[in-house]
């Protein structure tokens, strides 16, 4: 059993009704601080907690709810079945449990703790919290947490794993292996991941692209006319789809910017995938799309290459800047969007 959708009404940060469709898939969320990430976590938590105890939703109702709508706070979750594989996870951390026992005066429990036994270079480390850096401590803590989840018998039809910004203490070298563990060893769980780290979110989104059973969404804090903020949820984060949206609404400058972003994303990802040789520059901000296009252009069809170069000069560069002498021509922009779509198709096939 997996979650199909979550509908939240007037709960914490969510003013009004929000329906978040996840279609039984895992969900990776980017969200600004205050955009509602943690509110989504607590909504799902309270929903399941309500099966064991009474939850007073009035206490967590959004404070800006109109008087007539007080008492209508709700959380609705829809499910459907989805059979999945089960695999075992390997624990490489040595743990020792000290059996709890009553004190001599029977007023407290003594010991009753788990010791972490760590060796480094063949030597035992007596105080791991002083010896290890933050990233390694975080990795060990997460490993213990996930390991205990796997070992703890859970005979329940819906298994949810909600990880709220747990990647922050890890570097990329440890984040990607953790993503791989979640993908391979927690297939019987529906996973929700949140982060406020946009570069990491974009990196992970590229890493998960094409992976079965994953979605990505973006949460933003949107200011209302009354001056307070409410969540705005973006499900369509594909640059070309955004370009088409703005194109159809006659916002040609925005459409050109998203088309240019789609072009830059496609050629950078391709260079990374194919390990293309790029001129070295000390700072990432000094790279231009031309640096990547030089390595990519020779791999695509001649007609596509010529079209890309034509529309870069006609549309992608001039439309993205303020220029009163350049007309924003609809047909040129439409051709640019079509060309970048074809470029992405060819790069995926290579």
HELIX and SHEET records of a PDB file:
HELIX    1   1 UNK A   37  UNK A   49  1                                  13    
HELIX    2   2 UNK A   57  UNK A   60  5                                   4    
HELIX    3   3 UNK A   67  UNK A   69  5                                   3    
HELIX    4   4 UNK A  128  UNK A  131  1                                   4    
HELIX    5   5 UNK A  134  UNK A  151  1                                  18    
HELIX    6   6 UNK A  172  UNK A  185  1                                  14    
HELIX    7   7 UNK A  198  UNK A  208  1                                  11    
HELIX    8   8 UNK A  239  UNK A  248  1                                  10    
HELIX    9   9 UNK A  252  UNK A  274  1                                  23    
HELIX   10  10 UNK A  284  UNK A  286  5                                   3    
HELIX   11  11 UNK A  289  UNK A  296  1                                   8    
HELIX   12  12 UNK A  297  UNK A  299  5                                   3    
HELIX   13  13 UNK A  302  UNK A  311  1                                  10    
HELIX   14  14 UNK A  312  UNK A  316  3                                   5    
HELIX   15  15 UNK A  330  UNK A  349  1                                  20    
SHEET    1   A 3 UNK A  14  UNK A  21  0                                        
SHEET    2   A 3 UNK A   2  UNK A  11 -1                                        
SHEET    3   A 3 UNK A  74  UNK A  80 -1                                        
SHEET    1   B 5 UNK A 160  UNK A 164  0                                        
SHEET    2   B 5 UNK A 190  UNK A 195  1                                        
SHEET    3   B 5 UNK A  26  UNK A  31  1                                        
SHEET    4   B 5 UNK A 214  UNK A 223  1                                        
SHEET    5   B 5 UNK A 229  UNK A 234 -1                                        
SHEET    1   C 3 UNK A  94  UNK A  98  0                                        
SHEET    2   C 3 UNK A 113  UNK A 120 -1                                        
SHEET    3   C 3 UNK A 123  UNK A 125 -1                                        
SHEET    1   D 2 UNK A 101  UNK A 102  0                                        
SHEET    2   D 2 UNK A 109  UNK A 110 -1                                        
END                                                                             
